[in-house]
């Protein structure tokens, strides 16, 4: 999971961006994540815990949090046999975004770093949809608090 291996050098707080390098993405291409205000607040709480890692291990100085930490959490929640962290996070986001019509399908897929399956469309469409991705991820960051609807403009109501 890209978040566990996130490094401070990948985060541009001023531009509100996290750029995951191509070596750590399934597609083999850099992936830009637009950081919401809430995410920046959470990251600020992580500052000073480690010089390199955003999510360092609390037990192993200078090491990043292991994948086992999240799997252990799922097991403690009695969910470890029903889901995996990666699938749970991505499926929850995709389902929420689609069910609420929070964004166009290609914007949702871009947030998930999915490649366009239509080869012709992939060859010609270079759109980054930055503003839409930023708005979608801001709404997603607020979803757990119940405030997401104020940030989402359903597709049907967009001009």
mmCIF file of the C-alpha atoms, coordinates in Angstrom:
data_MODEL
# 
_entry.id   MODEL 
# 
loop_
_atom_site.group_PDB 
_atom_site.id 
_atom_site.type_symbol 
_atom_site.label_atom_id 
_atom_site.label_alt_id 
_atom_site.label_comp_id 
_atom_site.label_asym_id 
_atom_site.label_entity_id 
_atom_site.label_seq_id 
_atom_site.pdbx_PDB_ins_code 
_atom_site.Cartn_x 
_atom_site.Cartn_y 
_atom_site.Cartn_z 
_atom_site.occupancy 
_atom_site.B_iso_or_equiv 
_atom_site.pdbx_formal_charge 
_atom_site.auth_seq_id 
_atom_site.auth_comp_id 
_atom_site.auth_asym_id 
_atom_site.auth_atom_id 
_atom_site.pdbx_PDB_model_num 
ATOM 1   C CA . UNK A 1 1   ? 0.000   0.000   0.000   1.00 0.00 ? 1   UNK A CA 1 
ATOM 2   C CA . UNK A 1 2   ? 1.481   3.325   -1.092  1.00 0.00 ? 2   UNK A CA 1 
ATOM 3   C CA . UNK A 1 3   ? 0.541   5.224   2.071   1.00 0.00 ? 3   UNK A CA 1 
ATOM 4   C CA . UNK A 1 4   ? 2.564   3.001   4.372   1.00 0.00 ? 4   UNK A CA 1 
ATOM 5   C CA . UNK A 1 5   ? 5.733   3.715   2.371   1.00 0.00 ? 5   UNK A CA 1 
ATOM 6   C CA . UNK A 1 6   ? 5.050   7.449   2.039   1.00 0.00 ? 6   UNK A CA 1 
ATOM 7   C CA . UNK A 1 7   ? 8.060   9.672   2.583   1.00 0.00 ? 7   UNK A CA 1 
ATOM 8   C CA . UNK A 1 8   ? 8.173   13.326  3.578   1.00 0.00 ? 8   UNK A CA 1 
ATOM 9   C CA . UNK A 1 9   ? 10.210  14.052  0.433   1.00 0.00 ? 9   UNK A CA 1 
ATOM 10  C CA . UNK A 1 10  ? 7.155   13.046  -1.655  1.00 0.00 ? 10  UNK A CA 1 
ATOM 11  C CA . UNK A 1 11  ? 4.858   15.610  -0.005  1.00 0.00 ? 11  UNK A CA 1 
ATOM 12  C CA . UNK A 1 12  ? 4.603   19.238  -1.105  1.00 0.00 ? 12  UNK A CA 1 
ATOM 13  C CA . UNK A 1 13  ? 2.579   20.907  1.629   1.00 0.00 ? 13  UNK A CA 1 
ATOM 14  C CA . UNK A 1 14  ? 2.457   24.294  -0.118  1.00 0.00 ? 14  UNK A CA 1 
ATOM 15  C CA . UNK A 1 15  ? 1.055   22.799  -3.331  1.00 0.00 ? 15  UNK A CA 1 
ATOM 16  C CA . UNK A 1 16  ? -1.030  20.301  -1.303  1.00 0.00 ? 16  UNK A CA 1 
ATOM 17  C CA . UNK A 1 17  ? 0.326   17.357  -3.304  1.00 0.00 ? 17  UNK A CA 1 
ATOM 18  C CA . UNK A 1 18  ? 1.717   13.920  -2.594  1.00 0.00 ? 18  UNK A CA 1 
ATOM 19  C CA . UNK A 1 19  ? 3.554   12.485  -5.582  1.00 0.00 ? 19  UNK A CA 1 
ATOM 20  C CA . UNK A 1 20  ? 4.037   8.742   -5.358  1.00 0.00 ? 20  UNK A CA 1 
ATOM 21  C CA . UNK A 1 21  ? 7.108   7.811   -7.398  1.00 0.00 ? 21  UNK A CA 1 
ATOM 22  C CA . UNK A 1 22  ? 6.772   5.370   -10.271 1.00 0.00 ? 22  UNK A CA 1 
ATOM 23  C CA . UNK A 1 23  ? 8.806   2.718   -8.435  1.00 0.00 ? 23  UNK A CA 1 
ATOM 24  C CA . UNK A 1 24  ? 5.992   2.380   -5.887  1.00 0.00 ? 24  UNK A CA 1 
ATOM 25  C CA . UNK A 1 25  ? 2.967   2.338   -8.201  1.00 0.00 ? 25  UNK A CA 1 
ATOM 26  C CA . UNK A 1 26  ? 1.388   -0.632  -9.901  1.00 0.00 ? 26  UNK A CA 1 
ATOM 27  C CA . UNK A 1 27  ? 1.171   1.246   -13.206 1.00 0.00 ? 27  UNK A CA 1 
ATOM 28  C CA . UNK A 1 28  ? 4.861   2.132   -13.113 1.00 0.00 ? 28  UNK A CA 1 
ATOM 29  C CA . UNK A 1 29  ? 4.067   5.838   -13.467 1.00 0.00 ? 29  UNK A CA 1 
ATOM 30  C CA . UNK A 1 30  ? 4.184   8.627   -10.869 1.00 0.00 ? 30  UNK A CA 1 
ATOM 31  C CA . UNK A 1 31  ? 0.791   9.256   -9.280  1.00 0.00 ? 31  UNK A CA 1 
ATOM 32  C CA . UNK A 1 32  ? -0.295  12.623  -7.865  1.00 0.00 ? 32  UNK A CA 1 
ATOM 33  C CA . UNK A 1 33  ? -2.643  12.690  -4.887  1.00 0.00 ? 33  UNK A CA 1 
ATOM 34  C CA . UNK A 1 34  ? -4.304  16.019  -4.103  1.00 0.00 ? 34  UNK A CA 1 
ATOM 35  C CA . UNK A 1 35  ? -4.219  16.595  -0.354  1.00 0.00 ? 35  UNK A CA 1 
ATOM 36  C CA . UNK A 1 36  ? -7.246  18.053  1.389   1.00 0.00 ? 36  UNK A CA 1 
ATOM 37  C CA . UNK A 1 37  ? -7.092  20.393  4.332   1.00 0.00 ? 37  UNK A CA 1 
ATOM 38  C CA . UNK A 1 38  ? -8.073  17.531  6.653   1.00 0.00 ? 38  UNK A CA 1 
ATOM 39  C CA . UNK A 1 39  ? -5.273  15.313  5.327   1.00 0.00 ? 39  UNK A CA 1 
ATOM 40  C CA . UNK A 1 40  ? -2.762  18.136  5.793   1.00 0.00 ? 40  UNK A CA 1 
ATOM 41  C CA . UNK A 1 41  ? -3.926  18.446  9.413   1.00 0.00 ? 41  UNK A CA 1 
ATOM 42  C CA . UNK A 1 42  ? -3.413  14.716  9.931   1.00 0.00 ? 42  UNK A CA 1 
ATOM 43  C CA . UNK A 1 43  ? 0.034   14.865  8.358   1.00 0.00 ? 43  UNK A CA 1 
ATOM 44  C CA . UNK A 1 44  ? 0.966   17.789  10.582  1.00 0.00 ? 44  UNK A CA 1 
ATOM 45  C CA . UNK A 1 45  ? 0.281   15.483  13.533  1.00 0.00 ? 45  UNK A CA 1 
ATOM 46  C CA . UNK A 1 46  ? 2.827   13.046  12.103  1.00 0.00 ? 46  UNK A CA 1 
ATOM 47  C CA . UNK A 1 47  ? 5.581   15.671  11.803  1.00 0.00 ? 47  UNK A CA 1 
ATOM 48  C CA . UNK A 1 48  ? 8.570   15.032  13.979  1.00 0.00 ? 48  UNK A CA 1 
ATOM 49  C CA . UNK A 1 49  ? 7.912   11.311  14.420  1.00 0.00 ? 49  UNK A CA 1 
ATOM 50  C CA . UNK A 1 50  ? 10.494  10.430  11.789  1.00 0.00 ? 50  UNK A CA 1 
ATOM 51  C CA . UNK A 1 51  ? 12.718  12.338  9.362   1.00 0.00 ? 51  UNK A CA 1 
ATOM 52  C CA . UNK A 1 52  ? 11.911  10.091  6.406   1.00 0.00 ? 52  UNK A CA 1 
ATOM 53  C CA . UNK A 1 53  ? 8.612   8.224   6.879   1.00 0.00 ? 53  UNK A CA 1 
ATOM 54  C CA . UNK A 1 54  ? 5.149   9.716   7.276   1.00 0.00 ? 54  UNK A CA 1 
ATOM 55  C CA . UNK A 1 55  ? 4.031   6.581   9.108   1.00 0.00 ? 55  UNK A CA 1 
ATOM 56  C CA . UNK A 1 56  ? 7.008   5.230   11.032  1.00 0.00 ? 56  UNK A CA 1 
ATOM 57  C CA . UNK A 1 57  ? 6.905   2.168   13.211  1.00 0.00 ? 57  UNK A CA 1 
ATOM 58  C CA . UNK A 1 58  ? 6.403   3.149   16.850  1.00 0.00 ? 58  UNK A CA 1 
ATOM 59  C CA . UNK A 1 59  ? 8.577   0.164   17.845  1.00 0.00 ? 59  UNK A CA 1 
ATOM 60  C CA . UNK A 1 60  ? 11.397  0.305   15.303  1.00 0.00 ? 60  UNK A CA 1 
ATOM 61  C CA . UNK A 1 61  ? 13.249  3.596   15.197  1.00 0.00 ? 61  UNK A CA 1 
ATOM 62  C CA . UNK A 1 62  ? 13.896  4.705   11.605  1.00 0.00 ? 62  UNK A CA 1 
ATOM 63  C CA . UNK A 1 63  ? 11.705  1.996   10.060  1.00 0.00 ? 63  UNK A CA 1 
ATOM 64  C CA . UNK A 1 64  ? 8.355   2.428   8.378   1.00 0.00 ? 64  UNK A CA 1 
ATOM 65  C CA . UNK A 1 65  ? 5.109   0.977   9.653   1.00 0.00 ? 65  UNK A CA 1 
ATOM 66  C CA . UNK A 1 66  ? 4.730   -2.592  8.422   1.00 0.00 ? 66  UNK A CA 1 
ATOM 67  C CA . UNK A 1 67  ? 1.870   -4.041  6.380   1.00 0.00 ? 67  UNK A CA 1 
ATOM 68  C CA . UNK A 1 68  ? 1.290   -6.391  9.295   1.00 0.00 ? 68  UNK A CA 1 
ATOM 69  C CA . UNK A 1 69  ? 0.223   -3.448  11.474  1.00 0.00 ? 69  UNK A CA 1 
ATOM 70  C CA . UNK A 1 70  ? -2.864  -2.888  9.327   1.00 0.00 ? 70  UNK A CA 1 
ATOM 71  C CA . UNK A 1 71  ? -3.577  -6.623  9.003   1.00 0.00 ? 71  UNK A CA 1 
ATOM 72  C CA . UNK A 1 72  ? -3.364  -6.938  12.779  1.00 0.00 ? 72  UNK A CA 1 
ATOM 73  C CA . UNK A 1 73  ? -5.846  -4.086  13.147  1.00 0.00 ? 73  UNK A CA 1 
ATOM 74  C CA . UNK A 1 74  ? -8.277  -5.863  10.790  1.00 0.00 ? 74  UNK A CA 1 
ATOM 75  C CA . UNK A 1 75  ? -7.885  -9.068  12.790  1.00 0.00 ? 75  UNK A CA 1 
ATOM 76  C CA . UNK A 1 76  ? -8.616  -7.198  16.031  1.00 0.00 ? 76  UNK A CA 1 
ATOM 77  C CA . UNK A 1 77  ? -11.774 -5.871  14.364  1.00 0.00 ? 77  UNK A CA 1 
ATOM 78  C CA . UNK A 1 78  ? -12.667 -9.470  13.413  1.00 0.00 ? 78  UNK A CA 1 
ATOM 79  C CA . UNK A 1 79  ? -12.552 -8.481  9.745   1.00 0.00 ? 79  UNK A CA 1 
ATOM 80  C CA . UNK A 1 80  ? -9.249  -10.040 8.700   1.00 0.00 ? 80  UNK A CA 1 
ATOM 81  C CA . UNK A 1 81  ? -10.890 -13.056 7.070   1.00 0.00 ? 81  UNK A CA 1 
ATOM 82  C CA . UNK A 1 82  ? -13.387 -10.946 5.095   1.00 0.00 ? 82  UNK A CA 1 
ATOM 83  C CA . UNK A 1 83  ? -11.245 -8.200  3.584   1.00 0.00 ? 83  UNK A CA 1 
ATOM 84  C CA . UNK A 1 84  ? -7.788  -6.830  2.929   1.00 0.00 ? 84  UNK A CA 1 
ATOM 85  C CA . UNK A 1 85  ? -6.688  -3.273  3.702   1.00 0.00 ? 85  UNK A CA 1 
ATOM 86  C CA . UNK A 1 86  ? -5.967  -2.362  0.088   1.00 0.00 ? 86  UNK A CA 1 
ATOM 87  C CA . UNK A 1 87  ? -9.285  -3.621  -1.240  1.00 0.00 ? 87  UNK A CA 1 
ATOM 88  C CA . UNK A 1 88  ? -11.303 -2.250  1.656   1.00 0.00 ? 88  UNK A CA 1 
ATOM 89  C CA . UNK A 1 89  ? -9.923  1.271   1.250   1.00 0.00 ? 89  UNK A CA 1 
ATOM 90  C CA . UNK A 1 90  ? -10.194 1.410   -2.524  1.00 0.00 ? 90  UNK A CA 1 
ATOM 91  C CA . UNK A 1 91  ? -13.601 -0.297  -2.685  1.00 0.00 ? 91  UNK A CA 1 
ATOM 92  C CA . UNK A 1 92  ? -15.007 1.998   -0.005  1.00 0.00 ? 92  UNK A CA 1 
ATOM 93  C CA . UNK A 1 93  ? -13.800 5.104   -1.845  1.00 0.00 ? 93  UNK A CA 1 
ATOM 94  C CA . UNK A 1 94  ? -14.967 3.923   -5.265  1.00 0.00 ? 94  UNK A CA 1 
ATOM 95  C CA . UNK A 1 95  ? -18.365 2.783   -4.004  1.00 0.00 ? 95  UNK A CA 1 
ATOM 96  C CA . UNK A 1 96  ? -18.973 6.012   -2.086  1.00 0.00 ? 96  UNK A CA 1 
ATOM 97  C CA . UNK A 1 97  ? -17.900 8.183   -5.023  1.00 0.00 ? 97  UNK A CA 1 
ATOM 98  C CA . UNK A 1 98  ? -20.057 6.245   -7.510  1.00 0.00 ? 98  UNK A CA 1 
ATOM 99  C CA . UNK A 1 99  ? -23.111 5.981   -5.246  1.00 0.00 ? 99  UNK A CA 1 
ATOM 100 C CA . UNK A 1 100 ? -23.092 9.698   -4.467  1.00 0.00 ? 100 UNK A CA 1 
ATOM 101 C CA . UNK A 1 101 ? -22.269 10.744  -8.029  1.00 0.00 ? 101 UNK A CA 1 
ATOM 102 C CA . UNK A 1 102 ? -19.452 12.704  -6.473  1.00 0.00 ? 102 UNK A CA 1 
ATOM 103 C CA . UNK A 1 103 ? -17.475 12.811  -9.709  1.00 0.00 ? 103 UNK A CA 1 
ATOM 104 C CA . UNK A 1 104 ? -17.283 11.549  -13.243 1.00 0.00 ? 104 UNK A CA 1 
ATOM 105 C CA . UNK A 1 105 ? -16.162 7.903   -13.461 1.00 0.00 ? 105 UNK A CA 1 
ATOM 106 C CA . UNK A 1 106 ? -12.860 8.840   -15.119 1.00 0.00 ? 106 UNK A CA 1 
ATOM 107 C CA . UNK A 1 107 ? -12.076 11.236  -12.253 1.00 0.00 ? 107 UNK A CA 1 
ATOM 108 C CA . UNK A 1 108 ? -12.775 8.497   -9.707  1.00 0.00 ? 108 UNK A CA 1 
ATOM 109 C CA . UNK A 1 109 ? -10.545 6.108   -11.639 1.00 0.00 ? 109 UNK A CA 1 
ATOM 110 C CA . UNK A 1 110 ? -7.797  8.741   -11.875 1.00 0.00 ? 110 UNK A CA 1 
ATOM 111 C CA . UNK A 1 111 ? -7.855  9.135   -8.085  1.00 0.00 ? 111 UNK A CA 1 
ATOM 112 C CA . UNK A 1 112 ? -7.356  5.382   -7.823  1.00 0.00 ? 112 UNK A CA 1 
ATOM 113 C CA . UNK A 1 113 ? -4.446  5.523   -10.311 1.00 0.00 ? 113 UNK A CA 1 
ATOM 114 C CA . UNK A 1 114 ? -6.260  3.181   -12.672 1.00 0.00 ? 114 UNK A CA 1 
ATOM 115 C CA . UNK A 1 115 ? -5.251  3.181   -16.302 1.00 0.00 ? 115 UNK A CA 1 
ATOM 116 C CA . UNK A 1 116 ? -7.813  3.855   -18.999 1.00 0.00 ? 116 UNK A CA 1 
ATOM 117 C CA . UNK A 1 117 ? -8.847  0.495   -20.499 1.00 0.00 ? 117 UNK A CA 1 
ATOM 118 C CA . UNK A 1 118 ? -9.952  2.044   -23.796 1.00 0.00 ? 118 UNK A CA 1 
ATOM 119 C CA . UNK A 1 119 ? -6.667  2.165   -25.732 1.00 0.00 ? 119 UNK A CA 1 
ATOM 120 C CA . UNK A 1 120 ? -7.774  4.951   -28.072 1.00 0.00 ? 120 UNK A CA 1 
ATOM 121 C CA . UNK A 1 121 ? -8.998  7.135   -25.211 1.00 0.00 ? 121 UNK A CA 1 
ATOM 122 C CA . UNK A 1 122 ? -5.807  6.401   -23.261 1.00 0.00 ? 122 UNK A CA 1 
ATOM 123 C CA . UNK A 1 123 ? -3.664  7.370   -26.245 1.00 0.00 ? 123 UNK A CA 1 
ATOM 124 C CA . UNK A 1 124 ? -5.243  10.799  -26.693 1.00 0.00 ? 124 UNK A CA 1 
ATOM 125 C CA . UNK A 1 125 ? -6.671  11.931  -23.364 1.00 0.00 ? 125 UNK A CA 1 
ATOM 126 C CA . UNK A 1 126 ? -3.980  13.582  -21.268 1.00 0.00 ? 126 UNK A CA 1 
ATOM 127 C CA . UNK A 1 127 ? -6.381  15.355  -18.898 1.00 0.00 ? 127 UNK A CA 1 
ATOM 128 C CA . UNK A 1 128 ? -5.313  15.426  -15.266 1.00 0.00 ? 128 UNK A CA 1 
ATOM 129 C CA . UNK A 1 129 ? -8.708  16.653  -13.956 1.00 0.00 ? 129 UNK A CA 1 
ATOM 130 C CA . UNK A 1 130 ? -6.818  18.281  -11.105 1.00 0.00 ? 130 UNK A CA 1 
ATOM 131 C CA . UNK A 1 131 ? -9.629  20.538  -9.837  1.00 0.00 ? 131 UNK A CA 1 
ATOM 132 C CA . UNK A 1 132 ? -12.164 17.710  -9.898  1.00 0.00 ? 132 UNK A CA 1 
ATOM 133 C CA . UNK A 1 133 ? -9.793  15.260  -8.255  1.00 0.00 ? 133 UNK A CA 1 
ATOM 134 C CA . UNK A 1 134 ? -8.933  17.813  -5.579  1.00 0.00 ? 134 UNK A CA 1 
ATOM 135 C CA . UNK A 1 135 ? -12.657 18.440  -4.851  1.00 0.00 ? 135 UNK A CA 1 
ATOM 136 C CA . UNK A 1 136 ? -13.452 14.725  -4.810  1.00 0.00 ? 136 UNK A CA 1 
ATOM 137 C CA . UNK A 1 137 ? -10.640 13.911  -2.407  1.00 0.00 ? 137 UNK A CA 1 
ATOM 138 C CA . UNK A 1 138 ? -11.600 16.839  -0.172  1.00 0.00 ? 138 UNK A CA 1 
ATOM 139 C CA . UNK A 1 139 ? -15.151 15.485  0.020   1.00 0.00 ? 139 UNK A CA 1 
ATOM 140 C CA . UNK A 1 140 ? -13.823 11.988  0.696   1.00 0.00 ? 140 UNK A CA 1 
ATOM 141 C CA . UNK A 1 141 ? -11.674 13.310  3.555   1.00 0.00 ? 141 UNK A CA 1 
ATOM 142 C CA . UNK A 1 142 ? -14.796 14.782  5.154   1.00 0.00 ? 142 UNK A CA 1 
ATOM 143 C CA . UNK A 1 143 ? -16.981 11.713  4.590   1.00 0.00 ? 143 UNK A CA 1 
ATOM 144 C CA . UNK A 1 144 ? -16.237 10.044  7.965   1.00 0.00 ? 144 UNK A CA 1 
ATOM 145 C CA . UNK A 1 145 ? -17.348 13.196  9.781   1.00 0.00 ? 145 UNK A CA 1 
ATOM 146 C CA . UNK A 1 146 ? -20.666 13.376  7.946   1.00 0.00 ? 146 UNK A CA 1 
ATOM 147 C CA . UNK A 1 147 ? -19.765 16.674  6.277   1.00 0.00 ? 147 UNK A CA 1 
ATOM 148 C CA . UNK A 1 148 ? -18.936 15.307  2.821   1.00 0.00 ? 148 UNK A CA 1 
ATOM 149 C CA . UNK A 1 149 ? -22.179 16.334  1.163   1.00 0.00 ? 149 UNK A CA 1 
ATOM 150 C CA . UNK A 1 150 ? -21.272 20.000  1.480   1.00 0.00 ? 150 UNK A CA 1 
ATOM 151 C CA . UNK A 1 151 ? -18.199 19.420  -0.717  1.00 0.00 ? 151 UNK A CA 1 
ATOM 152 C CA . UNK A 1 152 ? -19.775 17.228  -3.371  1.00 0.00 ? 152 UNK A CA 1 
ATOM 153 C CA . UNK A 1 153 ? -21.489 18.628  -6.441  1.00 0.00 ? 153 UNK A CA 1 
ATOM 154 C CA . UNK A 1 154 ? -23.451 15.718  -7.921  1.00 0.00 ? 154 UNK A CA 1 
ATOM 155 C CA . UNK A 1 155 ? -22.872 15.161  -11.633 1.00 0.00 ? 155 UNK A CA 1 
ATOM 156 C CA . UNK A 1 156 ? -26.517 15.881  -12.481 1.00 0.00 ? 156 UNK A CA 1 
ATOM 157 C CA . UNK A 1 157 ? -26.240 19.401  -10.988 1.00 0.00 ? 157 UNK A CA 1 
ATOM 158 C CA . UNK A 1 158 ? -22.961 20.388  -12.636 1.00 0.00 ? 158 UNK A CA 1 
ATOM 159 C CA . UNK A 1 159 ? -23.030 22.975  -15.392 1.00 0.00 ? 159 UNK A CA 1 
# 
